[in-house]
Amino acid sequence: MVATLTVPASIEKVILDFDGRVEPFDKYSVGRELNAARDALVDPTDSENCGAWAEVLAFALETGPHNQNSWNS
């Protein structure tokens, strides 16, 4: 089984907005806005759901302080 990823337009809008900013921002701000856009999706297709989660997880999975892995994964 191969999953298809389609990034929903609302998620892409968040990414493009941050890409165009000249003022500093942190990964937490990006993650918050991506997660809010994912939460706002109404009846996404399986492909859109996978694409949205892929973008959100890119900013959610990280190591802890001093590169400690909080999930032991």
N, CA, C and O atoms as CSV, one atom per row, in Angstrom:
chain,resi,resn,atom,element,x,y,z
A,1,MET,N,N,0.840,-1.187,0.000
A,1,MET,CA,C,0.000,0.000,0.000
A,1,MET,C,C,0.880,1.243,0.000
A,1,MET,O,O,1.792,1.361,0.819
A,2,VAL,N,N,0.616,2.154,-0.898
A,2,VAL,CA,C,1.366,3.394,-1.012
A,2,VAL,C,C,0.425,4.540,-0.666
A,2,VAL,O,O,-0.639,4.691,-1.267
A,3,ALA,N,N,0.829,5.338,0.305
A,3,ALA,CA,C,0.022,6.489,0.689
A,3,ALA,C,C,0.380,7.676,-0.202
A,3,ALA,O,O,1.553,7.933,-0.474
A,4,THR,N,N,-0.624,8.378,-0.642
A,4,THR,CA,C,-0.423,9.579,-1.445
A,4,THR,C,C,-0.545,10.791,-0.528
A,4,THR,O,O,-1.436,10.852,0.319
A,5,LEU,N,N,0.349,11.744,-0.701
A,5,LEU,CA,C,0.306,12.958,0.104
A,5,LEU,C,C,-0.099,14.131,-0.773
A,5,LEU,O,O,0.484,14.368,-1.831
A,6,THR,N,N,-1.091,14.849,-0.322
A,6,THR,CA,C,-1.503,16.087,-0.965
A,6,THR,C,C,-1.569,17.143,0.124
A,6,THR,O,O,-2.350,17.021,1.068
A,7,VAL,N,N,-0.760,18.167,-0.005
A,7,VAL,CA,C,-0.777,19.226,1.001
A,7,VAL,C,C,-1.990,20.116,0.715
A,7,VAL,O,O,-2.089,20.702,-0.362
A,8,PRO,N,N,-2.915,20.218,1.683
A,8,PRO,CA,C,-4.096,21.063,1.482
A,8,PRO,C,C,-3.700,22.529,1.276
A,8,PRO,O,O,-2.682,22.987,1.795
A,9,ALA,N,N,-4.513,23.248,0.519
A,9,ALA,CA,C,-4.231,24.659,0.211
A,9,ALA,C,C,-4.053,25.497,1.469
A,9,ALA,O,O,-3.202,26.386,1.493
A,10,SER,N,N,-4.832,25.240,2.511
A,10,SER,CA,C,-4.722,26.037,3.735
A,10,SER,C,C,-3.383,25.810,4.440
A,10,SER,O,O,-2.838,26.729,5.052
A,11,ILE,N,N,-2.862,24.599,4.355
A,11,ILE,CA,C,-1.550,24.290,4.940
A,11,ILE,C,C,-0.464,24.954,4.098
A,11,ILE,O,O,0.472,25.544,4.638
A,12,GLU,N,N,-0.590,24.857,2.783
A,12,GLU,CA,C,0.384,25.490,1.880
A,12,GLU,C,C,0.404,26.995,2.080
A,12,GLU,O,O,1.465,27.614,1.995
A,13,LYS,N,N,-0.756,27.597,2.345
A,13,LYS,CA,C,-0.831,29.042,2.593
A,13,LYS,C,C,0.000,29.422,3.814
A,13,LYS,O,O,0.719,30.421,3.783
A,14,VAL,N,N,-0.087,28.641,4.884
A,14,VAL,CA,C,0.708,28.908,6.084
A,14,VAL,C,C,2.201,28.840,5.755
A,14,VAL,O,O,2.977,29.701,6.169
A,15,ILE,N,N,2.586,27.820,5.016
A,15,ILE,CA,C,3.994,27.645,4.656
A,15,ILE,C,C,4.482,28.823,3.817
A,15,ILE,O,O,5.556,29.367,4.074
A,16,LEU,N,N,3.699,29.215,2.821
A,16,LEU,CA,C,4.089,30.334,1.964
A,16,LEU,C,C,4.145,31.642,2.740
A,16,LEU,O,O,5.004,32.484,2.479
A,17,ASP,N,N,3.230,31.817,3.696
A,17,ASP,CA,C,3.246,33.020,4.529
A,17,ASP,C,C,4.558,33.113,5.307
A,17,ASP,O,O,5.202,34.163,5.312
A,18,PHE,N,N,4.954,32.036,5.957
A,18,PHE,CA,C,6.206,32.063,6.703
A,18,PHE,C,C,7.402,32.208,5.769
A,18,PHE,O,O,8.376,32.880,6.110
A,19,ASP,N,N,7.340,31.592,4.608
A,19,ASP,CA,C,8.432,31.671,3.645
A,19,ASP,C,C,8.662,33.108,3.180
A,19,ASP,O,O,9.790,33.488,2.867
A,20,GLY,N,N,7.603,33.898,3.136
A,20,GLY,CA,C,7.710,35.280,2.672
A,20,GLY,C,C,8.013,36.298,3.757
A,20,GLY,O,O,8.212,37.474,3.451
A,21,ARG,N,N,8.051,35.886,4.993
A,21,ARG,CA,C,8.305,36.837,6.088
A,21,ARG,C,C,9.759,37.271,6.125
A,21,ARG,O,O,10.671,36.494,5.843
A,22,VAL,N,N,9.952,38.537,6.482
A,22,VAL,CA,C,11.315,39.040,6.658
A,22,VAL,C,C,11.667,39.152,8.136
A,22,VAL,O,O,12.844,39.152,8.497
A,23,GLU,N,N,10.657,39.247,8.985
A,23,GLU,CA,C,10.911,39.322,10.431
A,23,GLU,C,C,11.194,37.917,10.969
A,23,GLU,O,O,10.714,36.924,10.421
A,24,PRO,N,N,11.971,37.846,12.040
A,24,PRO,CA,C,12.309,36.534,12.617
A,24,PRO,C,C,11.066,35.828,13.185
A,24,PRO,O,O,10.124,36.468,13.652
A,25,PHE,N,N,11.100,34.515,13.130
A,25,PHE,CA,C,10.065,33.681,13.745
A,25,PHE,C,C,10.728,32.381,14.161
A,25,PHE,O,O,11.816,32.047,13.691
A,26,ASP,N,N,10.063,31.651,15.047
A,26,ASP,CA,C,10.645,30.386,15.498
A,26,ASP,C,C,9.797,29.204,15.026
A,26,ASP,O,O,8.673,29.369,14.552
A,27,LYS,N,N,10.366,28.018,15.169
A,27,LYS,CA,C,9.689,26.810,14.695
A,27,LYS,C,C,8.387,26.553,15.448
A,27,LYS,O,O,7.487,25.893,14.928
A,28,TYR,N,N,8.284,27.072,16.668
A,28,TYR,CA,C,7.063,26.876,17.442
A,28,TYR,C,C,5.895,27.652,16.837
A,28,TYR,O,O,4.759,27.179,16.835
A,29,SER,N,N,6.185,28.845,16.325
A,29,SER,CA,C,5.148,29.637,15.664
A,29,SER,C,C,4.653,28.937,14.410
A,29,SER,O,O,3.451,28.886,14.151
A,30,VAL,N,N,5.582,28.399,13.634
A,30,VAL,CA,C,5.210,27.667,12.420
A,30,VAL,C,C,4.352,26.456,12.803
A,30,VAL,O,O,3.298,26.222,12.213
A,31,GLY,N,N,4.808,25.703,13.782
A,31,GLY,CA,C,4.086,24.515,14.221
A,31,GLY,C,C,2.686,24.827,14.702
A,31,GLY,O,O,1.741,24.109,14.376
A,32,ARG,N,N,2.542,25.901,15.482
A,32,ARG,CA,C,1.219,26.290,15.990
A,32,ARG,C,C,0.264,26.614,14.844
A,32,ARG,O,O,-0.877,26.152,14.831
A,33,GLU,N,N,0.734,27.409,13.882
A,33,GLU,CA,C,-0.146,27.807,12.782
A,33,GLU,C,C,-0.479,26.632,11.864
A,33,GLU,O,O,-1.601,26.524,11.369
A,34,LEU,N,N,0.498,25.752,11.637
A,34,LEU,CA,C,0.223,24.564,10.825
A,34,LEU,C,C,-0.789,23.661,11.520
A,34,LEU,O,O,-1.704,23.136,10.885
A,35,ASN,N,N,-0.620,23.484,12.822
A,35,ASN,CA,C,-1.557,22.640,13.567
A,35,ASN,C,C,-2.959,23.236,13.567
A,35,ASN,O,O,-3.943,22.508,13.441
A,36,ALA,N,N,-3.055,24.557,13.708
A,36,ALA,CA,C,-4.374,25.207,13.671
A,36,ALA,C,C,-5.024,25.025,12.304
A,36,ALA,O,O,-6.227,24.779,12.214
A,37,ALA,N,N,-4.233,25.143,11.239
A,37,ALA,CA,C,-4.776,24.944,9.888
A,37,ALA,C,C,-5.206,23.498,9.687
A,37,ALA,O,O,-6.218,23.240,9.036
A,38,ARG,N,N,-4.449,22.553,10.237
A,38,ARG,CA,C,-4.827,21.143,10.130
A,38,ARG,C,C,-6.113,20.891,10.900
A,38,ARG,O,O,-7.002,20.193,10.411
A,39,ASP,N,N,-6.221,21.451,12.102
A,39,ASP,CA,C,-7.438,21.283,12.908
A,39,ASP,C,C,-8.670,21.862,12.213
A,39,ASP,O,O,-9.784,21.381,12.424
A,40,ALA,N,N,-8.475,22.892,11.386
A,40,ALA,CA,C,-9.599,23.560,10.727
A,40,ALA,C,C,-10.056,22.844,9.457
A,40,ALA,O,O,-11.076,23.220,8.879
A,41,LEU,N,N,-9.331,21.833,9.014
A,41,LEU,CA,C,-9.740,21.109,7.802
A,41,LEU,C,C,-11.098,20.445,8.021
A,41,LEU,O,O,-11.350,19.848,9.067
A,42,VAL,N,N,-11.951,20.556,7.035
A,42,VAL,CA,C,-13.281,19.947,7.086
A,42,VAL,C,C,-13.330,18.818,6.054
A,42,VAL,O,O,-13.181,19.050,4.854
A,43,ASP,N,N,-13.537,17.616,6.535
A,43,ASP,CA,C,-13.631,16.431,5.682
A,43,ASP,C,C,-12.495,16.301,4.669
A,43,ASP,O,O,-12.743,16.175,3.470
A,44,PRO,N,N,-11.233,16.333,5.153
A,44,PRO,CA,C,-10.128,16.160,4.197
A,44,PRO,C,C,-10.124,14.743,3.638
A,44,PRO,O,O,-10.563,13.800,4.297
A,45,THR,N,N,-9.625,14.607,2.419
A,45,THR,CA,C,-9.453,13.275,1.846
A,45,THR,C,C,-8.318,12.585,2.601
A,45,THR,O,O,-7.582,13.235,3.343
A,46,ASP,N,N,-8.175,11.289,2.416
A,46,ASP,CA,C,-7.065,10.574,3.051
A,46,ASP,C,C,-5.732,11.167,2.621
A,46,ASP,O,O,-4.825,11.311,3.440
A,47,SER,N,N,-5.607,11.508,1.366
A,47,SER,CA,C,-4.388,12.095,0.834
A,47,SER,C,C,-4.093,13.452,1.471
A,47,SER,O,O,-2.947,13.744,1.814
A,48,GLU,N,N,-5.127,14.280,1.626
A,48,GLU,CA,C,-4.962,15.591,2.269
A,48,GLU,C,C,-4.628,15.436,3.750
A,48,GLU,O,O,-3.807,16.183,4.283
A,49,ASN,N,N,-5.253,14.481,4.408
A,49,ASN,CA,C,-4.973,14.236,5.820
A,49,ASN,C,C,-3.509,13.832,6.004
A,49,ASN,O,O,-2.835,14.328,6.907
A,50,CYS,N,N,-3.025,12.941,5.156
A,50,CYS,CA,C,-1.617,12.514,5.226
A,50,CYS,C,C,-0.685,13.687,4.954
A,50,CYS,O,O,0.319,13.851,5.648
A,51,GLY,N,N,-1.003,14.503,3.957
A,51,GLY,CA,C,-0.170,15.658,3.629
A,51,GLY,C,C,-0.138,16.683,4.740
A,51,GLY,O,O,0.910,17.253,5.041
A,52,ALA,N,N,-1.300,16.919,5.356
A,52,ALA,CA,C,-1.363,17.868,6.472
A,52,ALA,C,C,-0.535,17.377,7.648
A,52,ALA,O,O,0.227,18.143,8.238
A,53,TRP,N,N,-0.683,16.102,7.991
A,53,TRP,CA,C,0.079,15.546,9.110
A,53,TRP,C,C,1.577,15.565,8.833
A,53,TRP,O,O,2.370,15.804,9.745
A,54,ALA,N,N,1.974,15.318,7.591
A,54,ALA,CA,C,3.396,15.343,7.250
A,54,ALA,C,C,3.988,16.720,7.522
A,54,ALA,O,O,5.092,16.824,8.057
A,55,GLU,N,N,3.273,17.767,7.164
A,55,GLU,CA,C,3.774,19.123,7.403
A,55,GLU,C,C,3.776,19.464,8.886
A,55,GLU,O,O,4.734,20.064,9.376
A,56,VAL,N,N,2.726,19.095,9.608
A,56,VAL,CA,C,2.653,19.386,11.046
A,56,VAL,C,C,3.760,18.642,11.800
A,56,VAL,O,O,4.435,19.223,12.649
A,57,LEU,N,N,3.940,17.369,11.489
A,57,LEU,CA,C,4.940,16.565,12.198
A,57,LEU,C,C,6.369,17.033,11.954
A,57,LEU,O,O,7.244,16.830,12.796
A,58,ALA,N,N,6.604,17.650,10.818
A,58,ALA,CA,C,7.946,18.166,10.542
A,58,ALA,C,C,8.375,19.189,11.592
A,58,ALA,O,O,9.568,19.358,11.842
A,59,PHE,N,N,7.421,19.861,12.198
A,59,PHE,CA,C,7.738,20.857,13.221
A,59,PHE,C,C,7.430,20.365,14.634
A,59,PHE,O,O,7.666,21.088,15.602
A,60,ALA,N,N,6.914,19.165,14.764
A,60,ALA,CA,C,6.558,18.642,16.082
A,60,ALA,C,C,7.568,17.632,16.611
A,60,ALA,O,O,7.735,17.509,17.825
A,61,LEU,N,N,8.234,16.919,15.734
A,61,LEU,CA,C,9.188,15.901,16.167
A,61,LEU,C,C,10.572,16.526,16.276
A,61,LEU,O,O,11.148,16.968,15.282
A,62,GLU,N,N,11.081,16.555,17.459
A,62,GLU,CA,C,12.391,17.152,17.696
A,62,GLU,C,C,13.018,16.539,18.927
A,62,GLU,O,O,12.347,15.887,19.726
A,63,THR,N,N,14.285,16.752,19.066
A,63,THR,CA,C,14.969,16.280,20.261
A,63,THR,C,C,14.770,17.295,21.382
A,63,THR,O,O,14.445,18.455,21.130
A,64,GLY,N,N,14.965,16.858,22.600
A,64,GLY,CA,C,14.842,17.741,23.747
A,64,GLY,C,C,16.115,18.549,23.958
A,64,GLY,O,O,16.993,18.566,23.094
A,65,PRO,N,N,16.218,19.213,25.092
A,65,PRO,CA,C,17.411,19.987,25.385
A,65,PRO,C,C,18.654,19.098,25.340
A,65,PRO,O,O,18.628,17.950,25.784
A,66,HIS,N,N,19.708,19.632,24.815
A,66,HIS,CA,C,20.981,18.910,24.732
A,66,HIS,C,C,20.832,17.643,23.921
A,66,HIS,O,O,21.491,16.641,24.202
A,67,ASN,N,N,19.957,17.679,22.898
A,67,ASN,CA,C,19.716,16.545,22.000
A,67,ASN,C,C,19.201,15.297,22.699
A,67,ASN,O,O,19.410,14.186,22.212
A,68,GLN,N,N,18.534,15.461,23.828
A,68,GLN,CA,C,17.918,14.321,24.502
A,68,GLN,C,C,16.593,14.008,23.815
A,68,GLN,O,O,15.801,14.905,23.528
A,69,ASN,N,N,16.369,12.748,23.561
A,69,ASN,CA,C,15.160,12.342,22.887
A,69,ASN,C,C,14.083,12.060,23.933
A,69,ASN,O,O,14.183,11.116,24.716
A,70,SER,N,N,13.056,12.901,23.924
A,70,SER,CA,C,12.012,12.764,24.949
A,70,SER,C,C,11.114,11.552,24.723
A,70,SER,O,O,10.412,11.146,25.649
A,71,TRP,N,N,11.109,10.960,23.536
A,71,TRP,CA,C,10.238,9.838,23.252
A,71,TRP,C,C,11.000,8.520,23.190
A,71,TRP,O,O,10.396,7.471,22.967
A,72,ASN,N,N,12.292,8.556,23.381
A,72,ASN,CA,C,13.130,7.357,23.284
A,72,ASN,C,C,12.922,6.612,21.977
A,72,ASN,O,O,12.912,5.381,21.942
A,73,SER,N,N,12.757,7.373,20.907
A,73,SER,CA,C,12.584,6.737,19.596
A,73,SER,C,C,13.754,7.047,18.702
A,73,SER,O,O,13.791,6.599,17.555
